[in-house]
Amino acid sequence: MIYTKLPHTDIEVSKICLGTMTWGNQNTEAEGHEQMDYAVEQGINFFDTAELYPIPAHPDRYAHTEKIIGNWFKKNGRRDQIILGTKIAGNDEFSKFIRTTGFSRESIISAVEGSLERLHTEYIDVYQLHWPERSTNYFGQRGYKHDVSDHWEDNFHQVLETLRDLIREGKIRHAGISNETPWGTMRFLEESKVHASLPRVVTIQNPYSLLNRLFETGLSEISIREHIGLLAYSPMAFGVLSGKYLGGKLPDRSRMALFPNYNRYGGEKATKATQKYFDLAQKHGLSLAQMALAFVISRPFVTSTLIGATTMNQLKEDIGSIDVNLNDGLLKGINAIHNEIPNPSP
């Protein structure tokens, strides 16, 4: 395993982070525990979850994933071996069953307390805002269209004040953001620069893959210059970059078979690009999955890459990508495909 430091901290994390959002829906608790056991054996020390998980969000399954992780900690006492990230859900139609008060002080404190209880821990290493509470372009929206009906009021300062107080209480160690835009990222960073008592966000968790390199457009420069590390999610593009959907296939238990609405990466251009990436990987003696993950891991702005798996074979292949080195010829091939079919899926 390869390790790197979370920016502005002395915390070392594995370059591969174990994602957990299928546990409690597509995966049982026993399967989640098996994945954690194996991941730790392979050197992974970084787990990511959220109060919203498992996905799709549903009141009957609310926070089941955190409970599964908490039961694993309770069973084996390994909490001190793991760097743990979780998230507070933002406002949206699909999350109204959780709360409708956004990132108010009361909401953040309540969310943290709930996560601590479910996770059987006294602290969270990286506490993240799952998505902006203002109306903006996230979760696959390519462009920004201003919503004049959005009554959100700038509360970056208040959010950071609440996170600061939770850090002082020892309930969280560091703050992060997720599904954020360049404007929102800089607002958080500038607020903590102007007000020295406020915590600096250390990570941003956004999608990044061969099919979606939009992070490079503006956020990668911010990431490098401001030292805010990308925790890249969906590096496999909902499993599309395994190649398992090519040829019109729809495997049983796959995400697109179970949840047809999760088709962000299923368009004609995305399929065409995926086939080209598949052929390139085959030419170089690699699986598409390992090439796709190795590419993300190798980017200079990526602190850690979130992998998710529903089977142990998938998990083993994904973790094995840490040993894959992409030569210059292969990288040129990847960029040639990207130039031909840039960002076919948001």
C-alpha positions in Angstrom: 0.0 0.0 0.0 1.0 3.6 -0.6 0.3 6.3 2.0 0.1 10.0 1.9 -0.7 12.8 4.4 -4.0 14.5 4.6 -3.1 18.1 3.7 -2.3 20.4 6.6 -2.3 17.4 9.0 0.2 14.8 10.3 -2.4 12.0 9.5 -1.2 9.4 7.0 -3.9 7.7 4.9 -3.8 5.0 2.3 -4.0 6.1 -1.3 -7.0 3.8 -1.5 -9.9 4.5 0.7 -12.6 1.9 1.4 -16.0 3.2 0.3 -19.0 1.8 2.1 -22.3 3.1 0.5 -23.7 -0.3 -0.5 -23.5 -1.8 2.9 -27.0 -2.3 4.4 -28.6 -2.6 1.0 -26.6 -4.4 -1.7 -24.3 -5.8 1.0 -25.1 -7.4 4.3 -23.4 -6.6 7.6 -21.4 -9.8 7.4 -20.2 -8.9 3.9 -19.3 -5.3 5.0 -17.2 -6.8 7.9 -15.5 -9.2 5.5 -14.6 -6.3 3.3 -13.1 -4.3 6.2 -11.1 -7.2 7.4 -9.6 -7.8 4.0 -9.0 -4.1 3.3 -7.1 -3.7 6.6 -5.0 -6.8 5.8 -4.0 -5.1 2.5 -2.9 -2.0 4.3 -5.9 0.2 3.9 -6.4 2.5 6.9 -9.0 4.9 5.5 -12.7 4.3 5.5 -15.4 6.7 4.2 -19.1 6.7 5.0 -22.1 9.0 5.5 -25.2 9.3 7.5 -27.1 9.0 4.2 -25.8 5.6 3.4 -26.7 3.1 2.1 -27.7 4.4 -1.3 -30.4 4.8 -2.5 -31.4 6.7 0.6 -34.5 5.4 2.3 -36.0 6.0 5.8 -36.1 2.2 6.5 -32.3 2.0 5.9 -31.2 5.3 7.3 -27.6 5.2 8.6 -27.4 1.4 8.4 -23.9 1.7 6.9 -22.6 3.7 9.9 -24.1 1.1 12.2 -22.4 -1.7 10.3 -19.0 0.0 10.7 -19.7 0.8 14.3 -20.5 -2.9 15.0 -17.2 -3.8 13.4 -15.3 -1.4 15.7 -17.2 -2.7 18.7 -16.4 -6.3 17.8 -12.7 -6.0 17.2 -11.5 -2.8 18.9 -9.7 -1.5 15.8 -11.0 2.0 15.9 -7.5 3.4 16.6 -6.1 1.7 13.4 -8.6 3.5 11.1 -8.8 7.0 9.7 -12.6 7.5 9.5 -14.6 10.0 7.4 -18.3 10.5 7.4 -20.7 13.2 6.2 -23.8 15.2 7.1 -26.5 15.1 4.5 -27.5 18.3 2.8 -30.9 19.5 1.8 -32.7 17.7 -1.1 -36.0 16.0 -1.8 -34.4 12.5 -1.2 -33.0 13.5 2.2 -36.0 15.3 3.8 -36.7 12.3 6.0 -33.4 13.1 7.8 -33.8 16.8 8.4 -34.8 20.0 6.6 -32.7 22.5 8.5 -29.6 22.3 6.3 -26.3 23.1 7.9 -27.6 25.1 10.9 -25.5 24.8 14.1 -28.2 22.5 15.6 -28.2 20.3 12.6 -24.5 19.8 12.4 -24.2 19.1 16.1 -27.1 16.6 16.0 -25.7 14.9 12.9 -22.3 14.5 14.5 -23.7 13.2 17.8 -25.8 10.6 15.8 -22.8 9.5 13.8 -20.6 9.1 16.9 -23.2 6.9 18.5 -23.8 4.7 15.5 -20.1 4.4 14.8 -19.2 3.5 18.4 -16.5 6.1 18.4 -15.6 9.2 20.4 -14.3 11.1 17.4 -14.5 11.4 13.6 -11.2 12.1 11.7 -12.7 13.9 8.7 -16.2 15.3 9.0 -17.6 16.4 5.6 -20.5 18.3 4.2 -22.0 15.8 1.8 -23.2 18.4 -0.7 -23.9 22.2 -0.7 -27.1 23.3 0.8 -27.4 26.2 -1.7 -28.8 25.6 -5.2 -25.9 24.9 -7.5 -24.5 22.3 -9.9 -23.6 19.0 -8.2 -24.5 15.3 -8.5 -24.0 15.3 -12.3 -25.2 18.8 -13.3 -22.6 20.0 -15.8 -23.4 23.7 -15.8 -24.5 26.3 -13.3 -28.0 27.8 -13.7 -28.8 30.4 -11.1 -32.0 29.6 -9.2 -33.7 32.9 -8.3 -36.1 31.1 -6.0 -33.3 29.8 -3.8 -33.5 31.6 -0.4 -30.1 30.3 0.8 -28.1 32.9 2.8 -24.3 32.9 2.9 -23.5 30.9 6.1 -19.9 29.7 5.4 -18.7 31.5 8.6 -21.4 30.0 10.8 -20.7 26.5 9.4 -17.0 26.8 10.1 -17.7 28.2 13.6 -19.7 25.1 14.4 -17.1 22.7 13.1 -14.4 24.7 15.0 -16.4 24.2 18.2 -16.7 20.4 17.5 -13.0 20.2 16.9 -12.3 21.9 20.2 -14.6 19.4 21.9 -12.6 16.6 20.4 -15.6 15.2 18.5 -14.1 15.8 15.1 -10.5 16.3 14.1 -10.7 17.9 10.6 -13.3 19.3 8.2 -13.9 18.4 4.6 -16.4 19.3 1.8 -18.0 17.2 -0.9 -19.6 17.7 -4.2 -18.4 21.3 -4.1 -17.8 23.9 -6.8 -14.7 26.0 -7.3 -16.6 29.0 -5.9 -17.8 27.2 -2.8 -14.4 25.7 -2.2 -12.7 29.1 -2.3 -15.3 30.7 0.0 -14.6 28.1 2.6 -10.8 28.5 2.2 -10.9 32.3 2.2 -13.2 32.4 5.3 -10.6 30.5 7.3 -7.8 32.7 6.0 -9.5 35.9 7.0 -10.6 34.4 10.4 -7.7 32.6 11.9 -9.8 30.8 14.6 -11.9 29.0 11.9 -10.8 25.5 10.7 -9.4 25.1 7.2 -11.1 22.4 5.1 -8.5 19.8 4.3 -10.3 17.6 1.7 -12.8 17.8 -1.0 -14.7 14.6 -2.1 -15.9 15.0 -5.7 -16.3 12.5 -8.6 -13.3 11.9 -10.8 -12.7 9.1 -13.3 -11.8 8.4 -16.9 -15.3 9.3 -17.9 -15.5 12.5 -15.7 -12.4 14.6 -15.5 -14.3 17.8 -14.9 -12.4 18.3 -11.6 -9.4 19.2 -13.8 -11.2 22.2 -15.2 -10.9 24.5 -12.2 -10.8 22.5 -9.0 -7.5 20.8 -9.7 -5.6 24.1 -9.6 -7.3 25.0 -6.4 -6.4 21.6 -4.9 -2.7 21.9 -5.8 -2.2 25.6 -5.0 -4.3 25.6 -1.8 -3.4 22.1 -0.6 -6.8 20.7 -0.3 -6.8 17.0 -1.2 -9.2 15.3 -3.5 -10.9 12.2 -2.2 -12.0 10.9 -5.6 -15.3 9.1 -5.6 -16.9 7.1 -8.4 -13.4 6.4 -10.0 -15.1 3.4 -11.5 -18.1 5.4 -12.8 -20.7 3.3 -11.0 -19.0 0.2 -12.1 -19.1 1.1 -15.8 -15.3 1.2 -16.0 -15.2 -2.5 -15.1 -16.5 -3.1 -18.7 -19.3 -5.3 -17.3 -22.0 -3.4 -19.1 -20.3 -3.4 -22.6 -22.3 -5.2 -25.3 -25.6 -4.2 -23.7 -25.0 -6.5 -20.7 -26.9 -5.9 -17.4 -25.4 -8.3 -14.8 -27.6 -9.4 -11.9 -27.1 -7.4 -8.7 -25.3 -4.7 -10.6 -26.2 -1.1 -9.6 -27.7 -0.3 -13.0 -29.8 -3.5 -12.9 -31.1 -2.8 -9.4 -31.4 1.0 -9.7 -32.1 2.0 -13.3 -32.2 5.7 -12.3 -28.5 5.6 -11.5 -27.5 5.9 -15.2 -25.3 8.9 -15.1 -22.6 6.9 -17.0 -24.8 5.0 -19.3 -25.1 7.3 -22.3 -24.0 6.5 -25.9 -20.8 8.6 -25.7 -19.9 7.1 -22.3 -20.3 3.6 -23.7 -18.2 4.5 -26.8 -15.4 5.9 -24.6 -15.6 2.9 -22.2 -15.1 0.5 -25.1 -12.0 2.5 -26.2 -10.6 2.5 -22.7 -11.3 -1.3 -22.5 -9.5 -1.9 -25.7 -6.5 0.2 -24.6 -6.3 -1.7 -21.3 -6.4 -5.0 -23.1 -3.6 -3.9 -25.4 -1.4 -3.2 -22.4 -2.3 -6.4 -20.6 -4.4 -4.7 -17.9 -8.0 -5.0 -16.8 -10.1 -1.9 -17.5 -10.8 -1.6 -13.8 -7.2 -1.6 -12.7 -6.2 0.9 -15.4 -9.1 3.2 -14.5 -8.2 3.1 -10.8 -4.4 3.4 -11.4 -5.0 6.5 -13.5 -7.0 8.2 -10.7 -4.5 7.2 -8.0 -1.6 8.7 -10.0 -3.0 12.2 -10.3 -1.1 14.8 -8.3 -4.2 16.4 -6.8 -5.6 13.1 -5.5 -5.1 12.3 -1.8 -7.0 9.1 -1.8 -9.3 7.2 -4.2 -12.6 5.8 -2.9 -13.3 2.2 -4.1 -16.6 0.4 -3.5 -17.4 -3.2 -4.2 -20.3 -5.6 -3.8 -18.2 -8.8 -4.1 -14.8 -9.8 -2.7 -13.5 -10.5 -6.1 -14.2 -6.9 -7.1 -12.6 -5.6 -3.9 -9.4 -7.7 -4.5 -9.1 -6.4 -8.1 -9.7 -2.8 -7.0 -7.1 -2.9 -4.2 -4.6 -4.6 -6.6 -4.6 -1.4 -8.7 -2.2 0.1 -6.2 0.5 -2.0 -7.8 -0.2 -0.9 -11.4 2.1 1.7 -12.9 0.9 3.4 -16.1 3.8 4.0 -18.6 4.0 7.1 -20.8 2.6 5.3 -23.8 -0.5 4.2 -21.9 -1.1 7.6 -20.5 -0.8 9.1 -24.0 -3.4 6.6 -25.1 -5.7 7.6 -22.3 -5.4 11.3 -23.1 -6.0 10.6 -26.8 -9.3 9.0 -26.0 -10.1 11.8 -23.6 -9.4 14.4 -26.3 -11.6 12.5 -28.7 -14.5 12.0 -26.2 -14.0 14.4 -23.3 -16.0 14.0 -20.2 -18.9 12.0 -21.7 -20.5 11.7 -18.3 -20.7 14.4 -15.6 
